[in-house]
Amino acid sequence: MWQSQAVISLFAFLFGLVIGSFLNVCIYRLPQHESVVTPRSRCPQCGTPIRARDNIPVVSYLMLGGRCRACRNRISLLYPAVELLTGVMFVACYHQFGVTLAGAKWALFCSLLLVLIFTDFHERILPNRVNYFGLAAGLAFSPFLPASDGFAQWILDGRMNLAAPGWAIALADAALGALVAGGLLWLFAEGYFRLRGREGMGLGDVKMMLMAGAFLGVRRAIAMLMLGSILGSVVGAIAVWGFGKGRDYELPFGSFLGIAGIFLIFLGSPLVHWYLTVSGLGH
């Protein structure tokens, strides 16, 4: 029974709910530069500490009718939504990658992207602590789960005639993914600033792509940049022309990058294959 797919899926979902509860703490506290460890969870409206029985992911929200027990103010729907999304993504990671190190890697990547999606959407902030931790984690995973981009192999063998062990090539692929993805976005931001005389995006987006590149490698990180840019452009056009927002309306670009990253993990293989073929990067 313990090895059945349904039971493991249930455990993955429940574990995801618990992690999602912690992600809510990160989403709320990191933009405020607060600790995610102490103090204990409290109502954002009245500051009353939340009891253990009122802190059960999703269940407590439903039992309380979406209101704080102490002040009866409404609790944001964001909290159960993040918990449910995390649970669903953990199940998806299990079904796509199994109970493996790869499953753990992509579950962590999804969790980091979820935090960044919501902090950027609500506060226009991409916390350094998330990006730097993710960059370190992506590099740490790479010797065991290489991106297999082939860029490092091509540079070391084809251009420099240097032989290197597999783990070093994998680490180099992750580092190149970070540098290329972050570097491209930095060049775009710098070019926009010099042409328009004002910032078009913050360095948080650049740091986010450094992190994503370490997980994805060069090719998939570039695909994430392209897809995120397309999503941002479409939503930006709708905001300007459909809802009367000014042309200077600040879009949460990091949120679109995060959505693109999650899409690439689960549904992007055909898209990436098409992109690599058309661009010539697959050769």
Phi and psi in degrees as GROMACS dihedral restraints (atoms count N, CA, C in turn):
[ dihedral_restraints ]
;  ai    aj    ak    al  type     phi  dphi    fc
    3     4     5     6     1   -67.9    20    10
    4     5     6     7     1   -17.0    20    10
    6     7     8     9     1   -99.2    20    10
    7     8     9    10     1     1.7    20    10
    9    10    11    12     1   -72.4    20    10
   10    11    12    13     1   148.0    20    10
   12    13    14    15     1   -63.1    20    10
   13    14    15    16     1   -36.9    20    10
   15    16    17    18     1   -65.4    20    10
   16    17    18    19     1   -42.4    20    10
   18    19    20    21     1   -67.1    20    10
   19    20    21    22     1   -43.9    20    10
   21    22    23    24     1   -65.1    20    10
   22    23    24    25     1   -38.6    20    10
   24    25    26    27     1   -61.6    20    10
   25    26    27    28     1   -40.9    20    10
   27    28    29    30     1   -63.4    20    10
   28    29    30    31     1   -44.9    20    10
   30    31    32    33     1   -64.4    20    10
   31    32    33    34     1   -38.8    20    10
   33    34    35    36     1   -62.9    20    10
   34    35    36    37     1   -40.5    20    10
   36    37    38    39     1   -66.0    20    10
   37    38    39    40     1   -45.6    20    10
   39    40    41    42     1   -64.5    20    10
   40    41    42    43     1   -41.3    20    10
   42    43    44    45     1   -63.4    20    10
   43    44    45    46     1   -39.2    20    10
   45    46    47    48     1   -63.1    20    10
   46    47    48    49     1   -37.8    20    10
   48    49    50    51     1   -60.6    20    10
   49    50    51    52     1   -42.9    20    10
   51    52    53    54     1   -64.5    20    10
   52    53    54    55     1   -45.6    20    10
   54    55    56    57     1   -63.3    20    10
   55    56    57    58     1   -39.0    20    10
   57    58    59    60     1   -60.3    20    10
   58    59    60    61     1   -35.3    20    10
   60    61    62    63     1   -62.6    20    10
   61    62    63    64     1   -40.3    20    10
   63    64    65    66     1   -68.7    20    10
   64    65    66    67     1   -36.8    20    10
   66    67    68    69     1   -62.0    20    10
   67    68    69    70     1   -35.7    20    10
   69    70    71    72     1   -59.0    20    10
   70    71    72    73     1   -41.0    20    10
   72    73    74    75     1   -60.8    20    10
   73    74    75    76     1   -44.3    20    10
   75    76    77    78     1   -63.0    20    10
   76    77    78    79     1   -44.3    20    10
   78    79    80    81     1   -62.1    20    10
   79    80    81    82     1   -39.1    20    10
   81    82    83    84     1   -79.5    20    10
   82    83    84    85     1   -40.9    20    10
   84    85    86    87     1   -91.6    20    10
   85    86    87    88     1   -35.3    20    10
   87    88    89    90     1   -60.1    20    10
   88    89    90    91     1   -42.6    20    10
   90    91    92    93     1   -62.9    20    10
   91    92    93    94     1   -22.0    20    10
   93    94    95    96     1   -90.6    20    10
   94    95    96    97     1     2.7    20    10
   96    97    98    99     1    59.6    20    10
   97    98    99   100     1    38.6    20    10
   99   100   101   102     1  -103.5    20    10
  100   101   102   103     1   160.4    20    10
  102   103   104   105     1   -69.6    20    10
  103   104   105   106     1   142.6    20    10
  105   106   107   108     1   -92.6    20    10
  106   107   108   109     1     3.1    20    10
  108   109   110   111     1  -104.9    20    10
  109   110   111   112     1   -48.2    20    10
  111   112   113   114     1  -130.9    20    10
  112   113   114   115     1   153.1    20    10
  114   115   116   117     1   -75.4    20    10
  115   116   117   118     1  -178.0    20    10
  117   118   119   120     1   -65.0    20    10
  118   119   120   121     1   163.0    20    10
  120   121   122   123     1   -57.8    20    10
  121   122   123   124     1   141.7    20    10
  123   124   125   126     1  -143.1    20    10
  124   125   126   127     1   161.7    20    10
  126   127   128   129     1   -68.5    20    10
  127   128   129   130     1   127.9    20    10
  129   130   131   132     1   -68.5    20    10
  130   131   132   133     1   -16.2    20    10
  132   133   134   135     1   -87.8    20    10
  133   134   135   136     1   -52.8    20    10
  135   136   137   138     1  -108.0    20    10
  136   137   138   139     1   -10.0    20    10
  138   139   140   141     1    79.3    20    10
  139   140   141   142     1     6.2    20    10
  141   142   143   144     1   -71.4    20    10
  142   143   144   145     1   128.7    20    10
  144   145   146   147     1   -58.0    20    10
  145   146   147   148     1   140.8    20    10
  147   148   149   150     1   -88.8    20    10
  148   149   150   151     1   127.0    20    10
  150   151   152   153     1   -68.8    20    10
  151   152   153   154     1   158.4    20    10
  153   154   155   156     1   -58.8    20    10
  154   155   156   157     1   -40.3    20    10
  156   157   158   159     1   -68.7    20    10
  157   158   159   160     1   -19.9    20    10
  159   160   161   162     1   -98.2    20    10
  160   161   162   163     1     8.7    20    10
  162   163   164   165     1  -119.3    20    10
  163   164   165   166     1    21.2    20    10
  165   166   167   168     1   -80.3    20    10
  166   167   168   169     1   123.1    20    10
  168   169   170   171     1   -51.3    20    10
  169   170   171   172     1   132.0    20    10
  171   172   173   174     1    64.5    20    10
  172   173   174   175     1   -50.4    20    10
  174   175   176   177     1   -59.0    20    10
  175   176   177   178     1   -48.5    20    10
  177   178   179   180     1   -62.6    20    10
  178   179   180   181     1   -38.9    20    10
  180   181   182   183     1   -59.2    20    10
  181   182   183   184     1   -44.3    20    10
  183   184   185   186     1   -68.4    20    10
  184   185   186   187     1   -42.3    20    10
  186   187   188   189     1   -66.9    20    10
  187   188   189   190     1   -32.3    20    10
  189   190   191   192     1   -87.6    20    10
  190   191   192   193     1    -0.2    20    10
  192   193   194   195     1    66.9    20    10
  193   194   195   196     1    25.7    20    10
  195   196   197   198     1    72.8    20    10
  196   197   198   199     1    22.6    20    10
  198   199   200   201     1  -129.9    20    10
  199   200   201   202     1   151.0    20    10
  201   202   203   204     1   -67.2    20    10
  202   203   204   205     1   136.0    20    10
  204   205   206   207     1   -63.8    20    10
  205   206   207   208     1   -33.6    20    10
  207   208   209   210     1   -81.6    20    10
  208   209   210   211     1   -54.3    20    10
  210   211   212   213     1  -102.6    20    10
  211   212   213   214     1    -9.9    20    10
  213   214   215   216     1    65.2    20    10
  214   215   216   217     1    13.0    20    10
  216   217   218   219     1   -73.4    20    10
  217   218   219   220     1   153.1    20    10
  219   220   221   222     1   -68.2    20    10
  220   221   222   223     1   140.7    20    10
  222   223   224   225     1   -93.3    20    10
  223   224   225   226     1   134.6    20    10
  225   226   227   228     1   -57.9    20    10
  226   227   228   229     1   138.5    20    10
  228   229   230   231     1   -65.3    20    10
  229   230   231   232     1   -14.0    20    10
  231   232   233   234     1   -56.9    20    10
  232   233   234   235     1   -38.0    20    10
  234   235   236   237     1   -62.7    20    10
  235   236   237   238     1   -55.5    20    10
  237   238   239   240     1   -67.8    20    10
  238   239   240   241     1   -28.5    20    10
  240   241   242   243     1   -64.3    20    10
  241   242   243   244     1   -44.9    20    10
  243   244   245   246     1   -64.2    20    10
  244   245   246   247     1   -41.5    20    10
  246   247   248   249     1   -62.1    20    10
  247   248   249   250     1   -45.2    20    10
  249   250   251   252     1   -66.5    20    10
  250   251   252   253     1   -42.8    20    10
  252   253   254   255     1   -60.2    20    10
  253   254   255   256     1   -42.4    20    10
  255   256   257   258     1   -64.8    20    10
  256   257   258   259     1   -43.4    20    10
  258   259   260   261     1   -59.5    20    10
  259   260   261   262     1   -44.9    20    10
  261   262   263   264     1   -63.8    20    10
  262   263   264   265     1   -41.8    20    10
  264   265   266   267     1   -69.1    20    10
  265   266   267   268     1   -33.9    20    10
  267   268   269   270     1   -65.9    20    10
  268   269   270   271     1   -39.0    20    10
  270   271   272   273     1   -64.5    20    10
  271   272   273   274     1   -42.6    20    10
  273   274   275   276     1   -61.9    20    10
  274   275   276   277     1   -39.9    20    10
  276   277   278   279     1   -63.1    20    10
  277   278   279   280     1   -40.5    20    10
  279   280   281   282     1   -63.3    20    10
  280   281   282   283     1   -46.2    20    10
  282   283   284   285     1   -68.4    20    10
  283   284   285   286     1   -30.8    20    10
  285   286   287   288     1   -87.4    20    10
  286   287   288   289     1   -33.6    20    10
  288   289   290   291     1  -120.9    20    10
  289   290   291   292     1   -10.3    20    10
  291   292   293   294     1    77.5    20    10
  292   293   294   295     1  -176.1    20    10
  294   295   296   297     1   -83.5    20    10
  295   296   297   298     1    78.1    20    10
  297   298   299   300     1  -136.4    20    10
  298   299   300   301     1   172.4    20    10
  300   301   302   303     1   -63.9    20    10
  301   302   303   304     1   -34.1    20    10
  303   304   305   306     1   -63.3    20    10
  304   305   306   307     1   -41.2    20    10
  306   307   308   309     1   -59.9    20    10
  307   308   309   310     1   -41.6    20    10
  309   310   311   312     1   -65.6    20    10
  310   311   312   313     1   -41.0    20    10
  312   313   314   315     1   -60.3    20    10
  313   314   315   316     1   -48.2    20    10
  315   316   317   318     1   -77.1    20    10
  316   317   318   319     1   -26.9    20    10
  318   319   320   321     1   -65.3    20    10
  319   320   321   322     1   -40.6    20    10
  321   322   323   324     1   -65.1    20    10
  322   323   324   325     1   -44.2    20    10
  324   325   326   327     1   -60.7    20    10
  325   326   327   328     1   -43.7    20    10
  327   328   329   330     1   -60.2    20    10
  328   329   330   331     1   -42.0    20    10
  330   331   332   333     1   -63.4    20    10
  331   332   333   334     1   -43.8    20    10
  333   334   335   336     1   -63.0    20    10
  334   335   336   337     1   -42.6    20    10
  336   337   338   339     1   -65.3    20    10
  337   338   339   340     1   -37.5    20    10
  339   340   341   342     1   -60.3    20    10
  340   341   342   343     1   -45.1    20    10
  342   343   344   345     1   -59.4    20    10
  343   344   345   346     1   -45.8    20    10
  345   346   347   348     1   -67.4    20    10
  346   347   348   349     1   -38.2    20    10
  348   349   350   351     1   -58.0    20    10
  349   350   351   352     1   -47.8    20    10
  351   352   353   354     1   -81.1    20    10
  352   353   354   355     1   -34.1    20    10
  354   355   356   357     1   -67.9    20    10
  355   356   357   358     1   -36.9    20    10
  357   358   359   360     1   -71.4    20    10
  358   359   360   361     1   -37.7    20    10
  360   361   362   363     1   -65.8    20    10
  361   362   363   364     1   -42.1    20    10
  363   364   365   366     1   -88.9    20    10
  364   365   366   367     1   -36.8    20    10
  366   367   368   369     1  -120.2    20    10
  367   368   369   370     1    -4.2    20    10
  369   370   371   372     1    56.1    20    10
  370   371   372   373     1    41.7    20    10
  372   373   374   375     1  -131.6    20    10
  373   374   375   376     1   136.1    20    10
  375   376   377   378     1  -117.8    20    10
  376   377   378   379     1    95.2    20    10
  378   379   380   381     1   -57.8    20    10
  379   380   381   382     1   134.7    20    10
  381   382   383   384     1   -59.1    20    10
  382   383   384   385     1   -38.0    20    10
  384   385   386   387     1   -61.2    20    10
  385   386   387   388     1   -35.2    20    10
  387   388   389   390     1   -72.6    20    10
  388   389   390   391     1   -46.9    20    10
  390   391   392   393     1   -65.3    20    10
  391   392   393   394     1   -43.6    20    10
  393   394   395   396     1   -69.9    20    10
  394   395   396   397     1   -39.8    20    10
  396   397   398   399     1   -62.9    20    10
  397   398   399   400     1   -43.2    20    10
  399   400   401   402     1   -63.9    20    10
  400   401   402   403     1   -39.5    20    10
  402   403   404   405     1   -60.9    20    10
  403   404   405   406     1   -45.8    20    10
  405   406   407   408     1   -64.1    20    10
  406   407   408   409     1   -40.5    20    10
  408   409   410   411     1   -66.5    20    10
  409   410   411   412     1   -42.7    20    10
  411   412   413   414     1   -60.8    20    10
  412   413   414   415     1   -42.3    20    10
  414   415   416   417     1   -67.4    20    10
  415   416   417   418     1   -38.2    20    10
  417   418   419   420     1   -67.4    20    10
  418   419   420   421     1   -35.1    20    10
  420   421   422   423     1   -72.8    20    10
  421   422   423   424     1   -28.2    20    10
  423   424   425   426     1   -58.5    20    10
  424   425   426   427     1   -38.8    20    10
  426   427   428   429     1   -64.4    20    10
  427   428   429   430     1   -24.3    20    10
  429   430   431   432     1   -96.7    20    10
  430   431   432   433     1   -29.6    20    10
  432   433   434   435     1  -133.1    20    10
  433   434   435   436     1    76.9    20    10
  435   436   437   438     1   -65.9    20    10
  436   437   438   439     1   148.3    20    10
  438   439   440   441     1   -69.3    20    10
  439   440   441   442     1   -21.9    20    10
  441   442   443   444     1    55.3    20    10
  442   443   444   445     1    42.0    20    10
  444   445   446   447     1   -72.8    20    10
  445   446   447   448     1   -32.9    20    10
  447   448   449   450     1    87.6    20    10
  448   449   450   451     1    -7.5    20    10
  450   451   452   453     1   -65.8    20    10
  451   452   453   454     1   -45.8    20    10
  453   454   455   456     1   -64.0    20    10
  454   455   456   457     1   -40.9    20    10
  456   457   458   459     1   -62.1    20    10
  457   458   459   460     1   -41.9    20    10
  459   460   461   462     1   -64.2    20    10
  460   461   462   463     1   -41.1    20    10
  462   463   464   465     1   -70.0    20    10
  463   464   465   466     1   -47.5    20    10
  465   466   467   468     1   -70.6    20    10
  466   467   468   469     1   -45.9    20    10
  468   469   470   471     1   -86.2    20    10
  469   470   471   472     1   -47.3    20    10
  471   472   473   474     1   -76.5    20    10
  472   473   474   475     1   -33.2    20    10
  474   475   476   477     1  -107.9    20    10
  475   476   477   478     1   -33.8    20    10
  477   478   479   480     1  -110.1    20    10
  478   479   480   481     1    -7.2    20    10
  480   481   482   483     1    53.9    20    10
  481   482   483   484     1    42.4    20    10
  483   484   485   486     1  -113.5    20    10
  484   485   486   487     1   133.3    20    10
  486   487   488   489     1   -93.2    20    10
  487   488   489   490     1   136.1    20    10
  489   490   491   492     1  -138.8    20    10
  490   491   492   493     1   149.2    20    10
  492   493   494   495     1   -64.8    20    10
  493   494   495   496     1   158.2    20    10
  495   496   497   498     1   -57.8    20    10
  496   497   498   499     1   -40.1    20    10
  498   499   500   501     1   -65.8    20    10
  499   500   501   502     1   -33.6    20    10
  501   502   503   504     1   -70.6    20    10
  502   503   504   505     1   -38.7    20    10
  504   505   506   507     1   -65.2    20    10
  505   506   507   508     1   -41.2    20    10
  507   508   509   510     1   -63.7    20    10
  508   509   510   511     1   -42.3    20    10
  510   511   512   513     1   -64.9    20    10
  511   512   513   514     1   -38.4    20    10
  513   514   515   516     1   -66.2    20    10
  514   515   516   517     1   -37.9    20    10
  516   517   518   519     1   -61.1    20    10
  517   518   519   520     1   -42.6    20    10
  519   520   521   522     1   -65.5    20    10
  520   521   522   523     1   -42.7    20    10
  522   523   524   525     1   -64.3    20    10
  523   524   525   526     1   -39.9    20    10
  525   526   527   528     1   -65.4    20    10
  526   527   528   529     1   -39.7    20    10
  528   529   530   531     1   -58.0    20    10
  529   530   531   532     1   -44.3    20    10
  531   532   533   534     1   -64.2    20    10
  532   533   534   535     1   -47.4    20    10
  534   535   536   537     1   -67.5    20    10
  535   536   537   538     1   -42.2    20    10
  537   538   539   540     1   -68.7    20    10
  538   539   540   541     1   -48.0    20    10
  540   541   542   543     1   -65.2    20    10
  541   542   543   544     1   -48.4    20    10
  543   544   545   546     1   -66.1    20    10
  544   545   546   547     1   -38.7    20    10
  546   547   548   549     1   -65.8    20    10
  547   548   549   550     1   -41.8    20    10
  549   550   551   552     1   -62.1    20    10
  550   551   552   553     1   -43.3    20    10
  552   553   554   555     1   -68.9    20    10
  553   554   555   556     1   -36.4    20    10
  555   556   557   558     1   -64.6    20    10
  556   557   558   559     1   -42.1    20    10
  558   559   560   561     1   -62.1    20    10
  559   560   561   562     1   -40.8    20    10
  561   562   563   564     1   -63.7    20    10
  562   563   564   565     1   -45.7    20    10
  564   565   566   567     1   -63.2    20    10
  565   566   567   568     1   -42.1    20    10
  567   568   569   570     1   -66.2    20    10
  568   569   570   571     1   -41.3    20    10
  570   571   572   573     1   -63.6    20    10
  571   572   573   574     1   -41.0    20    10
  573   574   575   576     1   -62.7    20    10
  574   575   576   577     1   -42.2    20    10
  576   577   578   579     1   -63.3    20    10
  577   578   579   580     1   -41.5    20    10
  579   580   581   582     1   -71.6    20    10
  580   581   582   583     1   -32.2    20    10
  582   583   584   585     1   -79.3    20    10
  583   584   585   586     1   -40.3    20    10
  585   586   587   588     1  -101.1    20    10
  586   587   588   589     1   -15.1    20    10
  588   589   590   591     1    77.5    20    10
  589   590   591   592     1    12.3    20    10
  591   592   593   594     1  -150.3    20    10
  592   593   594   595     1   161.0    20    10
  594   595   596   597     1   -74.6    20    10
  595   596   597   598     1   135.7    20    10
  597   598   599   600     1   -96.8    20    10
  598   599   600   601     1   -22.5    20    10
  600   601   602   603     1  -157.6    20    10
  601   602   603   604     1   158.8    20    10
  603   604   605   606     1   -89.9    20    10
  604   605   606   607     1   171.5    20    10
  606   607   608   609     1   -70.2    20    10
  607   608   609   610     1   -15.6    20    10
  609   610   611   612     1   -59.0    20    10
  610   611   612   613     1   -38.8    20    10
  612   613   614   615     1   -64.4    20    10
  613   614   615   616     1   -39.1    20    10
  615   616   617   618     1   -63.5    20    10
  616   617   618   619     1   -45.5    20    10
  618   619   620   621     1   -65.2    20    10
  619   620   621   622     1   -35.7    20    10
  621   622   623   624     1   -61.7    20    10
  622   623   624   625     1   -40.5    20    10
  624   625   626   627     1   -74.4    20    10
  625   626   627   628     1   -27.6    20    10
  627   628   629   630     1   -58.6    20    10
  628   629   630   631     1   -47.3    20    10
  630   631   632   633     1   -62.9    20    10
  631   632   633   634     1   -49.2    20    10
  633   634   635   636     1   -63.0    20    10
  634   635   636   637     1   -39.1    20    10
  636   637   638   639     1   -62.6    20    10
  637   638   639   640     1   -33.9    20    10
  639   640   641   642     1   -67.4    20    10
  640   641   642   643     1   -31.4    20    10
  642   643   644   645     1   -80.4    20    10
  643   644   645   646     1   -40.9    20    10
  645   646   647   648     1   -95.7    20    10
  646   647   648   649     1   -26.2    20    10
  648   649   650   651     1    85.5    20    10
  649   650   651   652     1   174.7    20    10
  651   652   653   654     1   -62.0    20    10
  652   653   654   655     1   -53.2    20    10
  654   655   656   657     1   -64.9    20    10
  655   656   657   658     1   -49.3    20    10
  657   658   659   660     1   -71.0    20    10
  658   659   660   661     1   -30.4    20    10
  660   661   662   663     1   -66.7    20    10
  661   662   663   664     1   -39.3    20    10
  663   664   665   666     1   -65.0    20    10
  664   665   666   667     1   -40.5    20    10
  666   667   668   669     1   -62.1    20    10
  667   668   669   670     1   -38.4    20    10
  669   670   671   672     1   -63.3    20    10
  670   671   672   673     1   -42.7    20    10
  672   673   674   675     1   -60.6    20    10
  673   674   675   676     1   -44.8    20    10
  675   676   677   678     1   -65.7    20    10
  676   677   678   679     1   -46.7    20    10
  678   679   680   681     1   -66.0    20    10
  679   680   681   682     1   -42.0    20    10
  681   682   683   684     1   -62.3    20    10
  682   683   684   685     1   -38.0    20    10
  684   685   686   687     1   -66.1    20    10
  685   686   687   688     1   -40.1    20    10
  687   688   689   690     1   -64.6    20    10
  688   689   690   691     1   -46.1    20    10
  690   691   692   693     1   -59.6    20    10
  691   692   693   694     1   -45.6    20    10
  693   694   695   696     1   -62.9    20    10
  694   695   696   697     1   -39.7    20    10
  696   697   698   699     1   -65.3    20    10
  697   698   699   700     1   -43.0    20    10
  699   700   701   702     1   -64.0    20    10
  700   701   702   703     1   -49.2    20    10
  702   703   704   705     1   -65.3    20    10
  703   704   705   706     1   -38.4    20    10
  705   706   707   708     1   -62.2    20    10
  706   707   708   709     1   -42.7    20    10
  708   709   710   711     1   -63.6    20    10
  709   710   711   712     1   -40.0    20    10
  711   712   713   714     1   -64.7    20    10
  712   713   714   715     1   -41.0    20    10
  714   715   716   717     1   -63.8    20    10
  715   716   717   718     1   -40.9    20    10
  717   718   719   720     1   -75.0    20    10
  718   719   720   721     1   -50.3    20    10
  720   721   722   723     1   -87.9    20    10
  721   722   723   724     1   -28.6    20    10
  723   724   725   726     1   -92.6    20    10
  724   725   726   727     1   -30.5    20    10
  726   727   728   729     1  -120.2    20    10
  727   728   729   730     1     8.6    20    10
  729   730   731   732     1    71.8    20    10
  730   731   732   733     1    20.2    20    10
  732   733   734   735     1   -71.0    20    10
  733   734   735   736     1   149.5    20    10
  735   736   737   738     1   -70.8    20    10
  736   737   738   739     1   161.5    20    10
  738   739   740   741     1   -66.0    20    10
  739   740   741   742     1   -17.6    20    10
  741   742   743   744     1   -91.6    20    10
  742   743   744   745     1     9.8    20    10
  744   745   746   747     1   -58.7    20    10
  745   746   747   748     1   129.7    20    10
  747   748   749   750     1   -85.7    20    10
  748   749   750   751     1   107.0    20    10
  750   751   752   753     1   -80.6    20    10
  751   752   753   754     1   143.7    20    10
  753   754   755   756     1   -79.2    20    10
  754   755   756   757     1    78.5    20    10
  756   757   758   759     1   -59.1    20    10
  757   758   759   760     1   -35.2    20    10
  759   760   761   762     1   -60.6    20    10
  760   761   762   763     1   -33.2    20    10
  762   763   764   765     1   -64.1    20    10
  763   764   765   766     1   -41.0    20    10
  765   766   767   768     1   -70.3    20    10
  766   767   768   769     1   -36.5    20    10
  768   769   770   771     1   -62.8    20    10
  769   770   771   772     1   -42.2    20    10
  771   772   773   774     1   -63.3    20    10
  772   773   774   775     1   -42.9    20    10
  774   775   776   777     1   -61.6    20    10
  775   776   777   778     1   -42.0    20    10
  777   778   779   780     1   -62.7    20    10
  778   779   780   781     1   -40.9    20    10
  780   781   782   783     1   -62.2    20    10
  781   782   783   784     1   -44.2    20    10
  783   784   785   786     1   -65.1    20    10
  784   785   786   787     1   -40.4    20    10
  786   787   788   789     1   -58.9    20    10
  787   788   789   790     1   -43.1    20    10
  789   790   791   792     1   -65.9    20    10
  790   791   792   793     1   -33.2    20    10
  792   793   794   795     1   -63.1    20    10
  793   794   795   796     1   -46.4    20    10
  795   796   797   798     1  -100.7    20    10
  796   797   798   799     1   -33.3    20    10
  798   799   800   801     1  -127.3    20    10
  799   800   801   802     1     5.9    20    10
  801   802   803   804     1   -94.9    20    10
  802   803   804   805     1    -2.1    20    10
  804   805   806   807     1   -57.2    20    10
  805   806   807   808     1   -48.8    20    10
  807   808   809   810     1   -62.7    20    10
  808   809   810   811     1   -38.7    20    10
  810   811   812   813     1   -64.4    20    10
  811   812   813   814     1   -45.7    20    10
  813   814   815   816     1   -63.8    20    10
  814   815   816   817     1   -41.8    20    10
  816   817   818   819     1   -61.2    20    10
  817   818   819   820     1   -43.5    20    10
  819   820   821   822     1   -63.2    20    10
  820   821   822   823     1   -45.2    20    10
  822   823   824   825     1   -62.2    20    10
  823   824   825   826     1   -44.4    20    10
  825   826   827   828     1   -64.4    20    10
  826   827   828   829     1   -37.3    20    10
  828   829   830   831     1   -67.5    20    10
  829   830   831   832     1   -47.5    20    10
  831   832   833   834     1   -65.3    20    10
  832   833   834   835     1   -41.8    20    10
  834   835   836   837     1   -77.7    20    10
  835   836   837   838     1   -18.3    20    10
  837   838   839   840     1    85.5    20    10
  838   839   840   841     1     0.4    20    10
  840   841   842   843     1   -74.2    20    10
  841   842   843   844     1   -13.6    20    10
  843   844   845   846     1   -81.8    20    10
  844   845   846   847     1    -3.8    20    10
